[in-house]
Amino acid sequence: MNRDSDAPKPEFRLPHSLWRPYCQMKTASPPIEVESTNGVTLRLKDGRELIDGISSWWTACHGYNHPKIVEAIVSQAQTMPHVMLGGIVHDQAIRLADRLAPCLEGDGNRVFLSDSGSVAVEVAMKMAMQHWANRSPNGKTSRNKFVSFQNAYHGDTTGAMSVCDPDDSMHANFKGFLLDQFPQPIPETDEQEASFDLFVEQRKDQLAAVIIEPLIQMAAGMRFHSASALQRIERVCRKHDVLLIADEVATGFGRTGTMFGYQQAEIAPDIMCVGKGLTGCSVGLAATIATAKVYVPFHSERWEAALMHGPTFMGNPIACAAANASLDLFETEPRLEQVAAIERTLRDRLEPLAECDDVNSVHCLGAVGAVRMKDEVNVSKAVSGFVEQGVWIRPIRDTIYLAPAFTISHAQLGKLCDSVVQSVSRVGAV
Ligand SMILES: *Cc1c(COP(=O)(O)O)cnc(C)c1O
């Protein structure tokens, strides 16, 4: 149907129609084709096997194809693959919400289900804003802005993008299109806390909430901050009565060594977003958990005070069944002990790399070990070197990191560490 002049020129032709994420497809090396997964390995179409060091964007906490999760999915698919959540509820969603509600302090918490981490963040932002609107006599609020942090990543939808680092190359193209928010440095010292405090105080009439990824900003390339920085942020939020949102989409479910990162700082977020590991690397699902304090102004005679959100596939029964099976595994298997053992190995093996000339710093926490180089890493070159060694490791910018499944064996983790150690010298030479 194309006129000749519209026909794609040969250089636009690619082997398939998939539009790949964050990828310049003209110059990118061809993606590796995976045929199946099992445990912590990816089996490629050409028969090779790779030990996975990054567990599919940090989601595979129990490894791939965990039989309990697969069983839960199959059995739920046979009973009821999907039903809308408008006017209807079902056991899997109720059970999951009842299990996620206690993940924040206090009684009477509420859990809102959605499909992806980005949407969980959008919902958290809408909750925070509408919380203040519902509390005002005329139902309106000027408190519709957010304080976020440098290097933050909260997702790819527009609200979530607006609280990402504004200078980040991921979303820089959309700068003019996005809402202006208030990105700040993470306060690590008394002095920084004082200026953060002043900043929030001067804008508190405009602020709905502060949003932070507790302990590790993973998507930015594993940027770490201290538990005391989280305490400083919480202190300022409480002082000026601003809500605190913990985005635990990446850090939740054991990744940092505790079930949630915020627990290491002993703070009490008002809202928490979870996603990624929630279904144990099987189906997309996310949740926004709100404390009773956040929820109360929504509980009203007025219809307009209800939370105005409702994704079509929210609370999908298959996804909820997978999440319930994943939470069962956290209860019945020693996941956090496994994470602690992984942390010890990562420290033993990776921390000595801090001495290398090309290495800026090394940080290990929970099942995350990150070697930050002084320069950006040539990612495609590094990845092909890793694939040749039989491992799947994909650096982010200047950081080569491991974030394996918690079920990884000592030998497999050893092989991943060997590959990182070898590549640090090689990458440095590039
Ligand atoms: C990945 C991520 C998101 C977005 O989740 P999606 O499921 O990709 O939409 C949000 N916040 C953090 C901290 C993330 O790491």
The ligand as an SDF file (V2000), in Angstrom:
LIG
                    3D

 15 15  0  0  0  0  0  0  0  0999 V2000
   11.5630    0.1380   37.6980 C   0  0  0  0  0  0  0  0  0  0  0  0
   11.1570    1.2110   38.6390 C   0  0  0  0  0  0  0  0  0  0  0  0
    9.9390    1.9070   38.4940 C   0  0  0  0  0  0  0  0  0  0  0  0
    9.0180    1.6690   37.3340 C   0  0  0  0  0  0  0  0  0  0  0  0
    8.5000    0.3950   37.3060 O   0  0  0  0  0  0  0  0  0  0  0  0
    7.8960   -0.2040   35.9380 P   0  0  0  0  0  0  0  0  0  0  0  0
    7.3000   -1.4920   36.3430 O   0  0  0  0  0  0  0  0  0  0  0  0
    9.0500   -0.3180   34.9980 O   0  0  0  0  0  0  0  0  0  0  0  0
    6.9000    0.7860   35.4500 O   0  0  0  0  0  0  0  0  0  0  0  0
    9.6060    2.8320   39.4520 C   0  0  0  0  0  0  0  0  0  0  0  0
   10.4280    3.0920   40.4830 N   0  0  0  0  0  0  0  0  0  0  0  0
   11.5980    2.4530   40.6510 C   0  0  0  0  0  0  0  0  0  0  0  0
   12.4190    2.7700   41.8460 C   0  0  0  0  0  0  0  0  0  0  0  0
   12.0150    1.5110   39.7260 C   0  0  0  0  0  0  0  0  0  0  0  0
   13.2020    0.9090   39.8550 O   0  0  0  0  0  0  0  0  0  0  0  0
  1  2  1  0
  2  3  1  0
  2 14  2  0
  3  4  1  0
  3 10  2  0
  4  5  1  0
  5  6  1  0
  6  7  2  0
  6  8  1  0
  6  9  1  0
 10 11  1  0
 11 12  2  0
 12 13  1  0
 12 14  1  0
 14 15  1  0
M  END
$$$$
